[in-house]
């Protein structure tokens, strides 16, 4: 069932069972506080911001370190154990560009989250008004 219909059913029909519509009706602000954090579009935008934040933090760590431990067995010599640590030396110019790109993508995700929040609040407000006007029609 569509998310919009869940909202309309909850606001219109729940007050009809048990209590009077006036004693059970939420105000617009109460409705927005309750419904906004659970909206799928907003949850998706929050997840995108968190993913971008984690990717930007990964940029601080050196990429692909490699640790090797082994034995060198040659006939006629003693066994030798060796340990080696390999990691790429980052190109500072590339790293600065990657870091700037990562920061820009994080800023973009945050801006998209703010936009999604505004759109969700507008949609939920519109649905609330539709539901309240639907309740008025049902009472008359």
C-alpha positions as CSV (number, residue, x, y, z in Angstrom):
1,X,0.0,0.0,0.0
2,X,1.2,3.5,-0.8
3,X,2.7,5.5,2.0
4,X,0.3,8.3,1.3
5,X,-2.7,6.1,1.9
6,X,-1.3,4.9,5.2
7,X,-1.2,8.5,6.3
8,X,-4.7,9.3,5.1
9,X,-6.2,6.2,6.7
10,X,-4.4,6.9,10.0
11,X,-5.6,10.5,10.2
12,X,-9.1,9.9,8.9
13,X,-10.3,6.6,10.3
14,X,-8.4,6.0,13.5
15,X,-10.4,8.8,15.3
16,X,-13.7,7.1,14.2
17,X,-13.0,4.1,16.5
18,X,-13.0,4.6,20.2
19,X,-12.6,8.3,20.9
20,X,-14.0,11.4,19.3
21,X,-12.1,12.9,16.4
22,X,-11.4,16.1,18.2
23,X,-9.8,14.4,21.3
24,X,-7.6,12.2,19.1
25,X,-6.6,14.5,16.3
26,X,-2.9,15.6,16.2
27,X,-2.0,19.2,15.4
28,X,-0.1,19.8,12.2
29,X,3.2,20.3,14.1
30,X,2.7,17.2,16.2
31,X,2.0,15.2,13.0
32,X,5.1,16.6,11.3
33,X,7.3,15.7,14.4
34,X,5.9,12.2,14.5
35,X,5.8,11.4,10.7
36,X,8.9,13.2,9.3
37,X,11.6,10.9,10.8
38,X,10.0,7.8,9.4
39,X,9.4,8.9,5.8
40,X,11.3,6.7,3.3
41,X,12.7,9.5,1.2
42,X,14.2,11.1,4.3
43,X,15.6,7.9,5.6
44,X,17.2,7.3,2.2
45,X,18.8,10.8,2.2
46,X,20.1,10.3,5.7
47,X,21.7,7.0,4.7
48,X,23.3,8.7,1.7
49,X,24.8,11.4,3.9
50,X,26.2,8.8,6.3
51,X,27.7,6.8,3.5
52,X,29.3,9.9,2.0
53,X,30.7,10.8,5.5
54,X,32.2,7.3,5.9
55,X,33.8,7.5,2.5
56,X,35.3,10.8,3.2
57,X,36.8,9.5,6.4
58,X,38.3,6.5,4.5
59,X,40.3,9.0,2.4
60,X,42.5,9.6,5.5
61,X,43.7,6.0,5.6
62,X,46.5,4.8,3.3
63,X,45.2,2.5,0.6
64,X,46.1,-1.2,0.3
65,X,48.8,-1.8,2.9
66,X,50.3,-5.3,2.5
67,X,52.2,-7.3,5.2
68,X,54.0,-10.4,4.2
69,X,55.7,-13.0,6.4
70,X,57.4,-16.0,4.9
71,X,60.3,-18.4,4.9
72,X,63.1,-18.6,2.3
73,X,64.2,-22.2,2.0
74,X,67.2,-22.8,-0.3
75,X,69.2,-26.0,-0.5
76,X,72.5,-25.7,1.4
77,X,71.5,-22.6,3.4
78,X,69.8,-22.0,6.7
79,X,66.1,-21.2,6.6
80,X,65.5,-17.5,6.7
81,X,62.3,-15.8,7.8
82,X,61.4,-12.5,6.2
83,X,58.9,-9.8,7.0
84,X,57.9,-7.1,4.5
85,X,55.5,-4.2,4.6
86,X,54.4,-2.6,1.4
87,X,52.1,0.4,0.8
88,X,51.8,2.9,-2.0
89,X,53.1,6.4,-1.4
90,X,50.2,8.7,-2.2
91,X,50.6,11.3,-4.8
92,X,49.9,14.5,-2.8
93,X,48.3,16.3,-5.7
94,X,45.9,13.4,-6.4
95,X,45.1,13.0,-2.7
96,X,44.2,16.6,-2.4
97,X,41.9,16.3,-5.4
98,X,40.3,13.2,-4.1
99,X,39.8,14.7,-0.7
100,X,38.2,17.8,-2.2
101,X,36.0,15.6,-4.4
102,X,35.0,13.6,-1.3
103,X,34.2,16.7,0.7
104,X,32.2,18.1,-2.2
105,X,30.1,14.9,-2.5
106,X,29.5,15.0,1.2
107,X,28.3,18.7,1.0
108,X,26.0,17.7,-1.9
109,X,24.5,14.8,0.0
110,X,23.9,17.1,3.0
111,X,22.2,19.7,0.7
112,X,20.1,16.9,-0.9
113,X,19.1,15.8,2.6
114,X,18.0,19.3,3.6
115,X,16.0,19.6,0.3
116,X,14.4,16.1,0.9
117,X,13.4,17.2,4.4
118,X,11.7,20.3,3.1
119,X,9.8,18.4,0.4
120,X,8.8,15.7,2.9
121,X,7.5,18.2,5.4
122,X,5.5,20.0,2.6
123,X,4.0,16.6,1.4
124,X,3.1,15.5,4.9
125,X,1.6,18.9,5.6
126,X,-0.5,18.7,2.5
127,X,-1.6,15.1,3.4
128,X,-2.5,16.3,6.9
129,X,-4.7,19.0,5.5
130,X,-6.4,16.6,3.0
131,X,-7.1,14.2,5.9
132,X,-8.5,16.9,8.2
133,X,-10.7,18.1,5.4
134,X,-11.8,14.5,4.7
135,X,-12.7,14.1,8.4
136,X,-14.9,17.3,8.1
137,X,-16.6,15.8,5.1
138,X,-17.3,12.5,6.9
139,X,-18.8,14.3,9.9
140,X,-21.3,16.3,7.7
